[in-house]
Amino acid sequence: MGKLIQVNLGEHRGCGYFEANNIDVKRGDCVILELDRATEFGRVVSTELCRCDQEKPPAASGKILRKGTDGDARQMDNNRTKSSDALNVCISKVTELNLDMKVLKAEYSFDSTKIIFYFTAEGRVDFRNLVKELARVFRVRIELKQIGVRDRAKMIEGFGVCGQQLCCASFIKDFSQLSIKMAKEQALPLNPSKISGVCGRIKCCMAYEHNVYKEFNRGLPKMGAKVQTAEGKGKVINLDILKRLVHVDLGDGKIIKMTVPKDEKVTLANPKQD
């Protein structure tokens, strides 16, 4: 097996590993690929395997035939133009057939032997008649791919509340598993408008520091817990997890701050709350 190179396949098809036999490429290079007996294009994401990949080498999806040329770039520009026209035709056919689906993007393969249409829908859609109509119009292989709301945000692109381009549209290769527990362990307000991204799901950035918060959270009480302090019993009203700082309301307007050393634990007034 030749050296494995990570390549972003096509416009919207994610990353895969491809063999590069004596082909010198670097990150950002456009390359022509052989995949499933067809010719595709992609862009090099990385020429190095990460440590987890080295322990268990990933399977190659295909191989890199050569680096892209100016002629290939013109071919891709032409395909994008054709994809835009194909998208309009598909949307028109969906309306004619009264299908409950929203077509977002169309993408031609590099050799123009296949068109992929990406769509969203609330449930399952019987699009067999749509495929027949599209195949009759374009005379190429037709593939319809249903995607989720996170993939939709990645495809459409946009900006988050931080003012930066959406992480999913800029550098995230694969979506990680997210849960409301991550927000709880970071002491964030469980307000959907605060912890949800433009896709309506929990923000991807919630996972970036989750392991750090999980580590620093050990031994700290939960919000609202009753704890025992040197000055008496009180209720936790605020937490600064990274500083391991606990704000405790002792009643009668008296609030104290306790810094909890890394390997120590706050004593609960009611152990059942632990």
C-alpha positions as CSV (number, residue, x, y, z in Angstrom):
1,M,0.0,0.0,0.0
2,G,1.2,3.5,-0.9
3,K,1.1,6.5,1.4
4,L,-2.3,7.4,2.6
5,I,-3.5,11.0,2.0
6,Q,-6.6,12.5,3.5
7,V,-8.7,14.1,0.8
8,N,-12.0,16.1,0.9
9,L,-13.9,14.4,-1.9
10,G,-15.8,16.6,-4.3
11,E,-17.7,19.6,-3.0
12,H,-19.9,18.1,-0.2
13,R,-18.9,14.5,0.3
14,G,-16.6,14.6,3.3
15,C,-13.1,13.2,3.8
16,G,-11.6,9.9,2.9
17,Y,-8.1,8.3,2.6
18,F,-6.6,7.7,-0.8
19,E,-3.4,6.0,-1.9
20,A,-0.7,8.3,-3.4
21,N,1.8,6.2,-5.2
22,N,4.9,8.3,-5.9
23,I,2.7,11.5,-6.2
24,D,4.0,14.4,-4.2
25,V,1.1,16.5,-2.9
26,K,0.7,19.0,-0.1
27,R,-2.3,20.3,1.9
28,G,-4.6,22.4,-0.3
29,D,-3.7,20.7,-3.6
30,C,-6.4,19.8,-6.0
31,V,-6.1,16.1,-7.0
32,I,-7.8,13.8,-9.4
33,L,-9.0,10.5,-7.9
34,E,-9.9,7.0,-9.0
35,L,-13.0,5.9,-7.0
36,D,-15.4,3.1,-7.8
37,R,-14.1,2.9,-11.4
38,A,-15.0,6.5,-11.9
39,T,-12.9,9.7,-11.9
40,E,-13.5,12.2,-9.1
41,F,-11.8,15.3,-7.8
42,G,-10.8,16.4,-4.3
43,R,-8.7,18.6,-2.2
44,V,-5.9,17.4,0.0
45,V,-6.7,18.0,3.7
46,S,-3.7,16.3,5.3
47,T,-0.6,14.3,4.3
48,E,0.0,13.0,7.8
49,L,-1.9,10.3,9.7
50,C,-2.9,11.2,13.2
51,R,-1.8,8.9,16.1
52,C,-5.1,7.0,16.3
53,D,-5.0,6.4,12.6
54,Q,-1.4,5.1,12.8
55,E,-2.5,2.5,15.5
56,K,-5.2,1.2,13.2
57,P,-4.6,2.4,9.6
58,P,-7.8,3.5,7.8
59,A,-9.0,1.7,4.7
60,A,-8.2,3.4,1.4
61,S,-11.3,4.6,-0.5
62,G,-9.3,4.7,-3.8
63,K,-6.2,6.2,-5.2
64,I,-4.8,9.5,-6.3
65,L,-4.2,9.5,-10.1
66,R,-2.5,12.9,-10.4
67,K,-2.4,16.5,-9.3
68,G,-5.0,18.7,-10.7
69,T,-4.2,20.9,-13.7
70,D,-5.6,24.2,-15.1
71,G,-7.7,22.1,-17.5
72,D,-9.1,20.2,-14.5
73,A,-10.0,23.5,-12.8
74,R,-11.9,24.6,-15.9
75,Q,-13.7,21.3,-15.9
76,M,-14.7,21.7,-12.3
77,D,-16.0,25.2,-12.9
78,N,-18.0,23.9,-15.9
79,N,-19.4,21.2,-13.6
80,R,-20.5,23.7,-11.0
81,T,-22.4,25.6,-13.7
82,K,-24.1,22.4,-14.8
83,S,-24.8,21.5,-11.2
84,S,-26.6,24.8,-10.7
85,D,-28.8,24.1,-13.7
86,A,-29.4,20.6,-12.5
87,L,-30.5,21.8,-9.1
88,N,-33.2,24.1,-10.7
89,V,-34.5,21.2,-12.8
90,C,-34.6,18.9,-9.7
91,I,-36.5,21.5,-7.7
92,S,-39.0,21.9,-10.5
93,K,-39.5,18.1,-10.7
94,V,-40.0,17.9,-6.9
95,T,-42.7,20.5,-7.1
96,E,-44.4,18.7,-10.0
97,L,-44.4,15.4,-8.1
98,N,-45.5,17.1,-4.9
99,L,-42.8,15.5,-2.8
100,D,-42.3,16.6,0.8
101,M,-38.6,17.3,0.5
102,K,-36.2,20.3,0.1
103,V,-33.4,19.9,-2.4
104,L,-30.4,21.9,-1.3
105,K,-27.5,21.2,-3.6
106,A,-26.5,19.3,-6.7
107,E,-23.0,18.0,-7.6
108,Y,-21.6,16.5,-10.7
109,S,-18.8,13.9,-10.4
110,F,-15.6,15.1,-12.1
111,D,-16.2,12.9,-15.2
112,S,-19.9,14.0,-15.4
113,T,-21.2,10.4,-15.2
114,K,-23.2,11.0,-12.0
115,I,-25.2,13.8,-10.3
116,I,-25.7,13.8,-6.6
117,F,-28.7,15.7,-5.2
118,Y,-28.7,16.5,-1.5
119,F,-32.0,17.0,0.3
120,T,-33.6,17.3,3.6
121,A,-37.0,15.9,4.7
122,E,-38.9,15.2,7.9
123,G,-39.3,11.5,7.2
124,R,-38.8,8.9,4.5
125,V,-39.6,10.0,0.9
126,D,-40.4,7.8,-2.0
127,F,-38.4,9.4,-4.7
128,R,-38.3,6.6,-7.2
129,N,-40.4,8.5,-9.8
130,L,-38.1,11.5,-9.3
131,V,-35.0,9.5,-10.0
132,K,-36.6,8.1,-13.2
133,E,-37.5,11.7,-14.3
134,L,-34.1,13.0,-13.6
135,A,-32.4,10.1,-15.3
136,R,-34.5,10.7,-18.4
137,V,-33.5,14.4,-18.5
138,F,-29.8,14.1,-17.8
139,R,-29.0,10.6,-19.1
140,V,-26.5,10.0,-16.3
141,R,-26.5,8.1,-13.0
142,I,-28.7,9.9,-10.4
143,E,-28.1,9.7,-6.6
144,L,-30.3,11.3,-4.1
145,K,-28.8,11.7,-0.6
146,Q,-30.8,12.7,2.4
147,I,-28.9,14.7,5.0
148,G,-29.5,15.9,8.5
149,V,-29.8,19.5,9.9
150,R,-26.1,19.6,10.9
151,D,-25.0,18.6,7.4
152,R,-27.4,21.2,6.0
153,A,-25.7,24.0,8.0
154,K,-22.3,22.7,6.9
155,M,-23.4,22.8,3.3
156,I,-25.2,26.2,3.3
157,E,-22.5,27.8,5.5
158,G,-23.0,30.9,7.7
159,F,-21.7,32.6,10.9
160,G,-22.2,31.7,14.5
161,V,-23.0,33.9,17.5
162,C,-19.2,34.2,18.0
163,G,-19.0,36.1,14.7
164,Q,-16.8,33.5,13.1
165,Q,-17.6,31.2,10.2
166,L,-19.4,28.1,11.3
167,C,-17.0,25.4,12.5
168,C,-18.8,22.7,10.5
169,A,-18.3,24.8,7.3
170,S,-14.7,25.7,8.0
171,F,-12.6,23.0,9.6
172,I,-14.7,20.2,11.1
173,K,-14.2,16.9,9.2
174,D,-16.6,14.7,11.0
175,F,-19.4,15.5,13.5
176,S,-18.8,14.3,17.1
177,Q,-21.5,13.0,19.4
178,L,-23.0,15.8,21.5
179,S,-25.4,15.7,24.5
180,I,-27.1,18.0,26.9
181,K,-24.8,16.5,29.6
182,M,-21.9,18.5,28.2
183,A,-23.7,21.7,28.9
184,K,-24.5,20.6,32.4
185,E,-20.9,19.6,33.1
186,Q,-19.8,23.1,32.0
187,A,-22.3,24.8,34.2
188,L,-24.0,26.5,31.2
189,P,-27.6,27.7,31.3
190,L,-29.8,25.0,29.8
191,N,-31.5,27.5,27.5
192,P,-31.9,26.2,24.0
193,S,-31.2,29.6,22.5
194,K,-27.9,29.8,24.3
195,I,-26.5,26.3,23.7
196,S,-27.9,25.6,20.2
197,G,-26.2,26.4,16.9
198,V,-27.9,27.7,13.7
199,C,-28.8,24.1,12.9
200,G,-30.9,23.8,16.0
201,R,-28.7,21.2,17.6
202,I,-26.2,21.6,20.4
203,K,-23.2,23.7,19.3
204,C,-20.3,21.7,18.1
205,C,-17.9,23.9,20.2
206,M,-19.5,22.4,23.3
207,A,-17.3,19.3,22.8
208,Y,-14.0,21.2,22.4
209,E,-13.3,21.7,26.2
210,H,-15.7,19.1,27.5
211,N,-12.9,16.8,28.7
212,V,-11.1,19.7,30.5
213,Y,-14.4,20.7,32.3
214,K,-15.1,17.1,33.2
215,E,-11.6,16.8,34.8
216,F,-11.9,20.1,36.7
217,N,-15.5,19.3,37.8
218,R,-14.4,16.4,39.9
219,G,-15.1,17.0,43.6
220,L,-17.2,20.1,42.9
221,P,-20.9,20.2,44.0
222,K,-23.8,20.8,41.6
223,M,-25.6,24.0,41.3
224,G,-28.3,24.3,44.0
225,A,-26.6,21.6,46.2
226,K,-26.5,22.1,50.0
227,V,-22.9,22.0,51.2
228,Q,-21.1,22.2,54.5
229,T,-18.6,25.1,54.9
230,A,-16.4,26.3,57.7
231,E,-19.0,29.0,58.4
232,G,-22.0,26.7,58.3
233,K,-24.4,25.1,55.8
234,G,-25.3,26.9,52.6
235,K,-26.5,26.5,49.0
236,V,-24.4,26.6,45.9
237,I,-25.5,29.6,43.7
238,N,-22.6,29.8,41.3
239,L,-19.6,27.8,40.0
240,D,-16.4,28.8,38.2
241,I,-15.3,25.3,37.2
242,L,-11.9,26.2,35.7
243,K,-11.0,28.2,38.8
244,R,-12.7,25.6,41.0
245,L,-14.4,28.5,42.7
246,V,-17.7,27.8,44.5
247,H,-20.1,30.6,45.5
248,V,-22.2,29.6,48.6
249,D,-25.3,31.4,50.0
250,L,-25.3,30.9,53.8
251,G,-28.6,32.8,54.2
252,D,-29.4,36.3,55.5
253,G,-27.6,37.8,52.5
254,K,-24.3,36.3,53.4
255,I,-22.4,34.8,50.4
256,I,-18.9,33.3,50.6
257,K,-16.5,32.0,48.0
258,M,-14.6,28.8,48.4
259,T,-11.6,27.7,46.3
260,V,-11.5,23.9,46.1
261,P,-8.0,22.4,45.6
262,K,-7.7,20.1,42.6
263,D,-7.8,16.7,44.4
264,E,-10.2,17.7,47.2
265,K,-13.9,17.4,47.4
266,V,-16.6,19.7,48.9
267,T,-18.6,18.2,51.7
268,L,-22.3,17.9,51.0
269,A,-24.8,18.8,53.8
270,N,-27.0,16.1,52.3
271,P,-24.9,13.2,51.0
272,K,-27.8,11.8,48.9
273,Q,-27.3,14.8,46.5
274,D,-23.8,13.5,45.5
